Structure formats: structure tokens, C-alpha cells
Amino acid sequence: MTQPPPSGRAPPATKDNRQKLFERAMSRQAYAGHALIEVLHTAQELFGHLTPELLREVALKLKLPPSRVLGVATFYNFFSLQPKAEHTAVVCLGTACYVAGAPQLVQALERRRCACAAADADKEAGPARLSVQSARCIGSCGLAPAVVLDGRILPRVSAAQLERELDKIGITA
């Protein structure tokens, strides 16, 4: 049986293992400001997204202004300040994709996302089912219009084909 500390207070809660891993990653970088992007990648990998508390901790430990840390985290689209959705769709809005019908794909995805959000409102609160994002260009102009759905490129996709793909992964209206 464990005795309480002499002060009568409960022992401090043990830190989350992810926090230890994160601290170790910053230590490996010698808490250097030039390693900011790598540190943010590690933080997002460990915690899923970058919370305001996590960004403050990075700024403090790397001795950087909080505005610089937030600026980097919001500048690069691979960093997320919100919890990730169960499924992610990224629509290319480069010139070739835009001309080939990308705006209609965004509309179809937004309709489906809104329908999912409304259906999920009745259930327990949890992560969103579908995240809709856009990219300036994904470098697949020959496949226009293109959507990256859960890391898989859907080439020359129409709104109807996209709807069928969403049905396959369980994102129903």
C-alpha cells in the first residue's frame, strides 16, 4: 500500500507518455529555434493537432516569440490547429482542376459534410466525420480535376463519382 506524501497532498499525476516523447524530441534538437518545423511535426504526430497550449510550450522551450510559432503553424497547410476528422478530402484548385470542374466537387463535398454534421449532432460529440480542404495545386494537372480522399488520389473525378466514393467509405448524406 502506498503512503500519501507527508504534506497530505496527492502525488503529482504522471505525465502522458506522449509528453515525454515530445520533450525528448525537442531535447534531441537542443531546443534550437531553427528546428521549429520539425518540432511542430513531431508535436502533431504525437498529439494529432496543435493546441494553443502546445504552441505556447514550443515557443517557451525553443525561446521563440509565440507569434512566430503560431505564424509557422498557420502558414503551412500540413499543420492542423483542430482535431482531425475521420476522413479528409482535399480538392485541388489549381488552374487545370478549376477549369475542369473543381468548384462543383467542393460544393458536393460541402453538402455531404454538412449532412454528416447534422446527422452527427444527434449523436455523442466526437471528431468530425469529414474534413473538406483545398490546395492551390497538388501537382497532378494531367488528372484534372483531382481530389485526394484519405490520401488516395481520385483522378478525373466527377461530382457523381465523388459521391459514390464517399458512400463507399461510409460518409452518407
LOTOR-57103 format. One line per 10 residues: their letters; for each residue x, y, z of C-alpha. Coordinates in steps of 0.1 Angstrom, whole numbers. Each point is the difference from the previous one (the first is absolute). Layout:
<rs>
A) X Y Z ~ ...
</rs>
This chain:
<rs>
MTQPPPSGRA) 0 0 0 ~ 13 34 -9 ~ 2 26 27 ~ -11 36 -9 ~ 29 25 0 ~ 6 17 33 ~ -16 32 -11 ~ -33 -18 -3 ~ -4 9 -36 ~ -5 -26 -27
PPATKDNRQK) 31 -9 -20 ~ 4 19 -33 ~ -17 -17 -30 ~ 24 -17 -22 ~ 6 17 -34 ~ -16 -14 -31 ~ 26 -21 -19 ~ -5 21 -31 ~ 12 30 20 ~ 32 -18 9
LFERAMSRQA) 6 -10 -36 ~ -6 36 -10 ~ 24 13 26 ~ 26 -25 -12 ~ -5 12 -37 ~ 6 36 10 ~ 30 -10 20 ~ 15 -18 -30 ~ -3 33 -19 ~ 18 17 29
YAGHALIEVL) -31 22 4 ~ 12 20 -30 ~ -23 25 -17 ~ 11 -11 -34 ~ -16 -34 6 ~ -35 15 4 ~ -16 -17 -30 ~ 14 -34 10 ~ -12 5 36 ~ -35 10 -12
HTAQELFGHL) -1 -31 -22 ~ 9 -22 30 ~ -26 17 22 ~ -27 -5 -26 ~ 10 -36 -6 ~ -2 -7 38 ~ -31 20 9 ~ -20 0 -32 ~ -2 38 -3 ~ 17 31 14
TPELLREVAL) -19 14 30 ~ 6 36 12 ~ 16 -15 32 ~ 24 -21 -22 ~ 9 31 -21 ~ 8 20 32 ~ 21 -29 13 ~ 20 -1 -33 ~ 5 38 1 ~ 12 -2 36
KLKLPPSRVL) 23 -30 -4 ~ 16 12 -33 ~ 2 36 13 ~ -20 14 -29 ~ -27 26 -1 ~ -35 -16 1 ~ -9 20 -31 ~ 27 -17 -20 ~ -11 -35 11 ~ -36 8 -8
GVATFYNFFS) 10 16 -33 ~ 19 -32 -11 ~ -28 -23 12 ~ -26 20 -20 ~ 21 6 -31 ~ 6 -36 -9 ~ -31 -20 -9 ~ 13 -33 14 ~ -4 14 35 ~ -34 -2 17
LQPKAEHTAV) -12 20 29 ~ -32 -20 2 ~ -6 -37 6 ~ 1 -20 -32 ~ -31 -13 -15 ~ -5 -37 -5 ~ 2 5 -38 ~ 18 28 -19 ~ -7 12 -36 ~ 24 25 -16
VCLGTACYVA) -12 15 -32 ~ 26 14 -24 ~ -9 36 -11 ~ 29 4 -23 ~ -8 15 -35 ~ -4 -34 -18 ~ -22 -14 28 ~ -20 32 4 ~ -8 1 -37 ~ -9 -37 -1
GAPQLVQALE) -26 3 28 ~ 16 2 34 ~ -25 26 13 ~ -28 -25 -5 ~ 20 -26 19 ~ 4 24 29 ~ -37 7 1 ~ -8 -38 0 ~ 24 -6 28 ~ -13 29 21
RRRCACAAAD) -36 -12 -5 ~ 11 -35 12 ~ 20 15 29 ~ -30 21 12 ~ -23 -30 -3 ~ 24 -21 21 ~ 3 28 26 ~ -37 3 3 ~ -4 -38 4 ~ 28 -1 25
ADKEAGPARL) -15 28 21 ~ -25 -25 14 ~ 28 -24 11 ~ 27 3 26 ~ 25 28 -8 ~ 31 -14 -16 ~ 24 8 -28 ~ -16 13 -32 ~ -6 -26 -26 ~ 12 19 -31
SVQSARCIGS) 25 29 -4 ~ -1 19 -33 ~ 31 19 -9 ~ 14 15 -32 ~ 35 2 -13 ~ 14 25 -25 ~ 15 -29 -21 ~ 8 -36 8 ~ 22 -4 -31 ~ -23 -23 -19
CGLAPAVVLD) -12 23 -27 ~ -3 -29 -25 ~ -26 -16 23 ~ -22 31 3 ~ -23 4 18 ~ 16 -19 29 ~ -10 -6 36 ~ 22 -16 26 ~ -24 -21 22 ~ 17 -15 31
GRILPRVSAA) 34 2 -17 ~ -12 -17 -32 ~ -2 21 -33 ~ -32 -2 -18 ~ 9 10 -36 ~ -24 17 -25 ~ -28 -3 26 ~ -35 12 -6 ~ -24 11 28 ~ -20 -32 -5
QLERELDKIG) 32 -22 3 ~ 11 19 31 ~ -35 -6 16 ~ 4 -37 -7 ~ 35 0 15 ~ -13 17 31 ~ -28 -26 3 ~ 26 -28 -2 ~ 18 14 31 ~ -32 5 19
ITA) -4 38 -4 ~ -37 -1 -8 ~ -24 29 -3
</rs>
